[in-house]
Amino acid sequence: MDDDEHLDPDESGYAPVDHTAQRLALLTLEEAHDLLRLLLTVAQQEGPMSPEADRLAKEIAARIPSEN
């Protein structure tokens, strides 16, 4: 079991999740850039998730246009 498998999103201290809201099947470009920034921040930290965050950041960066 992963360390975070036991986490309940409603108990995590984050904003409550609306389980009835309809979500887009794809991320918006703005959401993709937000996620990329988050992954790059995690990748730069020393920690067990750094390599995976780096890998995912590279995958997302290759699939979205740059912000410039």
Contacts in CASP RR format, 6 or more apart in sequence:
PFRMAT RR
TARGET T0000
AUTHOR 0000-0000-0000
METHOD contacts of the structure
MODEL  1
MDDDEHLDPDESGYAPVDHTAQRLALLTLEEAHDLLRLLLTVAQQEGPMS
PEADRLAKEIAARIPSEN
9 17 0 8 1.000
10 16 0 8 1.000
10 17 0 8 1.000
27 35 0 8 1.000
29 64 0 8 1.000
29 65 0 8 1.000
32 60 0 8 1.000
32 63 0 8 1.000
32 64 0 8 1.000
33 64 0 8 1.000
33 67 0 8 1.000
35 60 0 8 1.000
36 57 0 8 1.000
36 60 0 8 1.000
36 61 0 8 1.000
36 64 0 8 1.000
39 53 0 8 1.000
39 54 0 8 1.000
39 56 0 8 1.000
39 57 0 8 1.000
39 60 0 8 1.000
40 53 0 8 1.000
40 57 0 8 1.000
42 49 0 8 1.000
42 50 0 8 1.000
42 53 0 8 1.000
43 50 0 8 1.000
43 51 0 8 1.000
43 53 0 8 1.000
43 54 0 8 1.000
43 57 0 8 1.000
44 50 0 8 1.000
END
